[in-house]
Amino acid sequence: MGKIGEKLDIDFVVSTGDNFYDNGLTGLNDQAFEESFTKNLHSYEPAKNSVLGNHDYRGDVAAQVHPALRKVDSRWLCLRSFILNTEIAGLFFVDTTPFVIDYFTDMDHTYDWRGVTPRKAYLDSLIKDLESALSESTARWKIVVGHHAIKSAGYHGDTKELNDLLLPMLKAYNVDMYVNGHDHCLEHISSLDSPIQYLTSGAGSKAWRGDLNQNYKEDDLKFFYDGQGFMAVQLTNNDAEITFYNAFGKIFTRMEGIEGASLSSIKSLAYCVKYPGNWRQSVNMRPCLQYYLFLILVSYDLSMWSDRDVSKLFTGKKVFDVHES
């Protein structure tokens, strides 16, 4: 991934959570921070902007979001919820774990709910702040990042609480993309009821073979890969370009079956899916750089990557024809 980032000259990295397996950090002096993050980073890699995942909540959350870790490695940034403003895009990082009610009754694991309980007050404040930020944003592209999926054909599937509490707001404020991890796969869903593109990049550490929801609408599911990998996003004022890579940096080269999308037009390139900028009207334009490019993945614990063949798709149901260059 670092080599691809250097080749593409990326501006920053996004992590979709579960930054430290299996149970987060034990404290500020946990050696897992350097072992899993600092020592595994490619020398080129720029700042990494991270949200918390459910596995992170099993450890010391206060330590993981503490500014002291930035003194250990200045490339690290992890907060509960925050905004990253670029010249042409606004990225809104959302703490999704407290949305999921099942974690609060999970008797098999211990979660660090300091600063979160009472849950309703925490979520009310988070939602209010996010709505304010989205309504005030003049960014050409609005991208919301969270750990849990709103829509996913993977093992965990859709997150009911996010569909009930978060999705209506994303639709109301014309969010372009929702990016998540949690399900250990790569996927792209383009729902017919909204122009929002749902992107899962949850295979940066390990992948779950064959965990495809057989009941997911084939018209909505544009791409699914159950191997390890990551994705890159390049933004210009007019276009958003998304590229999926496997663990070895090979690009998926052929994508088919995207005619049913709700976008005004979608072009299939040799190496990516490209969304022309006119797929959503009534956007706020502003002066911008020529492009902005970043990588998205989940978990930096690269020691968990295996050397098994990652070129095989799940064969139980043909969702997408994918070949590698």
C-alpha positions in Angstrom: 0.0 0.0 0.0 2.8 2.4 0.8 4.4 1.8 -2.6 1.0 2.5 -4.3 0.7 5.6 -2.2 4.1 6.9 -3.2 3.4 6.1 -6.9 0.1 8.0 -6.7 1.6 10.8 -4.6 -1.3 10.7 -2.2 -2.2 13.5 0.1 -3.3 11.5 3.2 -4.6 8.2 4.4 -8.0 7.3 5.9 -8.5 4.4 8.2 -12.0 3.2 8.8 -11.4 1.9 12.3 -10.4 -1.2 14.2 -6.9 0.3 14.3 -5.6 -2.2 16.9 -6.7 -5.8 17.0 -8.2 -7.4 18.9 -8.8 -5.2 21.9 -7.5 -1.7 21.1 -4.7 -0.2 23.1 -4.1 -0.9 26.8 -2.8 2.7 27.4 -0.5 5.4 26.1 2.6 3.2 26.6 1.1 0.1 24.8 3.8 -1.2 22.4 1.1 -2.1 20.0 1.0 1.5 18.8 4.6 1.3 17.4 4.5 -2.3 16.4 1.2 -2.1 14.5 1.3 1.5 13.3 4.7 3.2 13.2 6.9 0.2 12.2 4.5 -1.0 9.5 4.1 2.4 7.8 5.9 2.9 4.5 8.4 5.7 4.8 6.5 7.7 2.3 3.1 7.5 3.9 1.6 10.8 5.0 -0.8 11.6 7.8 -3.3 8.9 8.7 -6.8 10.0 9.8 -8.6 7.4 11.8 -12.0 6.7 13.3 -12.6 4.3 16.1 -13.9 0.8 15.5 -15.7 -1.6 17.8 -12.4 -3.4 18.5 -10.8 -0.1 19.5 -13.6 0.4 22.1 -12.5 -2.9 23.8 -9.3 -1.1 24.9 -8.4 2.3 26.3 -10.2 4.7 24.0 -8.9 7.8 25.8 -5.4 6.6 25.1 -6.0 6.1 21.4 -7.5 9.6 20.9 -4.9 11.3 23.2 -2.7 13.9 21.6 0.4 12.4 23.2 0.4 9.7 20.5 1.0 12.4 17.9 4.2 13.2 19.7 5.3 9.5 19.2 4.3 9.6 15.5 3.1 12.9 14.0 1.3 11.0 11.2 -1.2 9.6 13.6 -4.6 11.3 14.1 -7.5 9.6 15.7 -10.5 11.3 17.3 -14.0 10.3 18.1 -15.6 12.5 15.4 -14.0 15.2 13.4 -13.9 17.1 10.1 -11.1 17.1 7.5 -11.4 20.1 5.1 -9.5 19.9 1.9 -9.6 22.3 -1.0 -12.4 20.5 -2.8 -13.7 17.9 -0.3 -15.0 17.8 3.2 -14.5 14.5 5.1 -16.7 14.0 8.1 -15.5 11.3 10.4 -18.2 9.8 12.6 -17.9 7.7 15.7 -20.4 4.9 14.8 -19.7 2.3 17.5 -22.0 4.0 20.2 -24.9 3.8 17.6 -25.0 0.0 17.8 -27.1 -0.9 20.8 -25.9 -4.6 20.9 -22.5 -3.5 22.1 -24.0 -2.2 25.3 -25.5 -5.6 26.2 -22.6 -7.7 25.0 -21.5 -9.9 28.0 -18.6 -11.4 26.2 -16.5 -8.3 25.9 -15.7 -5.2 27.9 -16.1 -1.8 26.2 -14.7 1.6 27.3 -17.8 3.8 27.4 -16.2 6.7 29.2 -17.3 9.9 27.6 -20.1 8.1 25.8 -22.7 7.3 28.4 -25.4 8.3 28.7 -25.7 7.0 25.2 -28.7 9.0 24.1 -27.2 12.3 25.1 -23.9 11.4 23.3 -25.7 10.5 20.1 -28.0 13.5 20.2 -25.0 15.8 20.5 -23.0 13.9 17.7 -26.0 14.0 15.3 -26.6 17.7 16.0 -22.9 18.6 15.4 -22.8 16.5 12.2 -26.0 18.1 10.8 -24.6 21.5 11.5 -21.3 20.7 9.8 -23.0 19.2 6.8 -25.4 22.1 6.4 -22.5 24.7 6.6 -20.2 22.8 4.3 -19.4 24.4 0.9 -17.2 21.5 -0.2 -17.6 20.2 -3.7 -17.6 16.6 -2.4 -19.1 15.6 0.9 -17.7 12.2 2.2 -18.8 10.7 5.5 -16.5 8.1 7.1 -17.5 5.7 9.8 -16.5 2.2 10.9 -19.9 0.5 10.6 -21.7 0.1 7.3 -24.9 1.7 6.4 -25.3 -0.7 3.5 -23.2 -3.9 3.1 -23.5 -7.3 1.5 -20.8 -8.6 3.8 -21.0 -10.7 7.0 -22.2 -7.9 9.3 -24.5 -6.4 6.7 -26.5 -3.2 7.1 -26.4 -1.4 10.4 -30.0 -0.7 11.4 -29.2 2.1 13.8 -27.2 4.0 11.1 -30.0 3.5 8.6 -32.5 4.9 11.1 -30.5 7.8 12.6 -27.8 8.7 10.2 -28.9 7.9 6.6 -31.8 10.4 6.5 -29.4 13.2 7.3 -26.9 12.1 4.7 -29.6 12.1 2.0 -30.9 15.5 3.2 -27.5 17.2 2.9 -26.5 15.6 -0.4 -23.6 13.5 0.8 -21.7 12.0 -2.1 -20.1 8.9 -0.4 -20.3 7.0 2.8 -17.1 5.0 3.5 -16.8 2.3 6.1 -14.9 -0.7 7.3 -16.2 -3.4 9.7 -17.0 -6.0 7.1 -13.7 -7.5 6.0 -14.1 -7.1 2.3 -14.1 -4.5 -0.5 -17.4 -3.5 -2.0 -19.3 -0.8 -3.8 -23.1 -0.4 -3.5 -25.1 2.2 -5.4 -28.6 2.3 -4.2 -31.4 3.3 -6.5 -33.1 5.4 -3.8 -30.3 7.8 -3.4 -27.2 9.1 -5.3 -25.0 8.2 -2.3 -22.3 5.8 -3.1 -21.6 3.2 -0.3 -18.0 2.0 -0.2 -16.6 -0.6 2.1 -12.8 -0.8 2.6 -12.5 -3.3 5.4 -9.8 -5.7 4.1 -6.7 -4.0 5.1 -5.8 -6.5 7.8 -7.7 -9.8 7.2 -10.5 -10.9 5.0 -13.4 -13.3 5.4 -13.8 -15.7 2.5 -17.3 -16.3 1.2 -19.2 -14.0 3.6 -21.6 -12.6 0.9 -25.2 -11.9 1.8 -27.0 -13.9 -0.7 -30.2 -11.8 -0.2 -28.6 -8.5 -1.2 -30.1 -6.9 -4.2 -27.9 -7.5 -7.2 -29.0 -4.3 -8.8 -27.5 -2.4 -5.9 -24.3 -4.4 -5.5 -21.8 -3.2 -8.1 -18.6 -4.7 -6.7 -17.7 -7.3 -4.1 -14.3 -8.8 -3.3 -13.7 -11.0 -0.3 -9.9 -10.8 -0.3 -7.5 -8.5 1.3 -6.9 -5.1 -0.2 -7.6 -1.4 -0.1 -8.9 1.4 -2.3 -7.7 4.8 -3.5 -9.9 7.9 -4.2 -8.9 10.7 -6.5 -11.0 13.8 -6.6 -11.1 16.7 -9.0 -13.6 19.5 -9.2 -15.6 17.4 -11.8 -14.8 13.8 -11.1 -14.4 11.2 -8.4 -12.3 8.2 -9.3 -12.2 5.1 -7.1 -9.7 2.3 -7.6 -9.7 -1.0 -5.8 -6.4 -2.9 -5.1 -5.6 -6.3 -3.7 -3.0 -6.8 -1.0 -0.2 -6.9 -3.5 -1.1 -3.7 -5.1 -2.7 -5.2 -8.2 -5.6 -3.3 -9.7 -8.9 -4.9 -10.5 -9.2 -4.2 -14.2 -12.6 -5.1 -15.5 -15.9 -4.2 -13.9 -19.3 -5.1 -15.4 -23.0 -4.9 -14.5 -23.1 -1.2 -13.5 -25.9 -0.1 -15.8 -28.5 -0.1 -13.1 -27.0 2.6 -11.0 -28.9 5.7 -10.1 -26.2 8.0 -11.3 -26.8 10.1 -14.4 -23.9 8.3 -16.0 -21.1 5.9 -14.9 -18.0 5.1 -16.9 -16.0 2.0 -16.5 -12.3 2.6 -16.9 -9.6 0.0 -17.4 -8.6 0.2 -13.7 -11.4 1.8 -11.7 -14.9 3.0 -11.5 -15.3 6.7 -12.3 -18.2 8.9 -11.4 -18.6 12.0 -13.5 -19.2 15.1 -11.4 -22.6 15.8 -12.8 -24.2 12.8 -11.1 -25.6 15.1 -8.5 -26.7 18.6 -9.3 -27.0 21.6 -7.0 -23.5 21.4 -5.6 -21.6 24.3 -4.1 -18.5 25.1 -6.2 -15.4 26.7 -4.9 -11.8 27.2 -6.1 -9.8 24.0 -5.8 -6.6 22.2 -6.4 -6.3 20.2 -9.5 -6.9 17.0 -7.6 -7.0 15.4 -4.2 -6.0 11.8 -3.7 -6.1 9.5 -0.7 -6.1 5.9 0.3 -8.7 4.2 2.4 -8.2 1.0 4.4 -9.0 -0.6 7.7 -6.4 -1.5 10.4 -2.7 -1.1 10.0 -1.9 -4.4 11.7 -0.2 -5.6 8.5 1.3 -8.5 10.3 -2.1 -10.2 10.0 -1.9 -10.2 6.2 -1.4 -13.7 4.8 0.5 -14.8 1.7 -2.4 -16.8 0.5 -3.9 -16.3 -3.0 -6.0 -13.2 -2.9 -7.0 -13.3 -6.5 -9.9 -15.6 -6.1 -13.4 -14.2 -5.8 -16.1 -15.8 -3.8 -17.6 -18.3 -6.2 -20.9 -19.1 -4.5 -22.6 -16.3 -6.5 -21.3 -14.4 -9.4 -21.6 -10.7 -8.5 -18.9 -9.1 -10.6 -16.4 -10.1 -13.2 -13.0 -9.0 -11.9 -9.6 -9.5 -13.4 -6.2 -8.2 -12.3 -3.5 -6.4 -14.2 
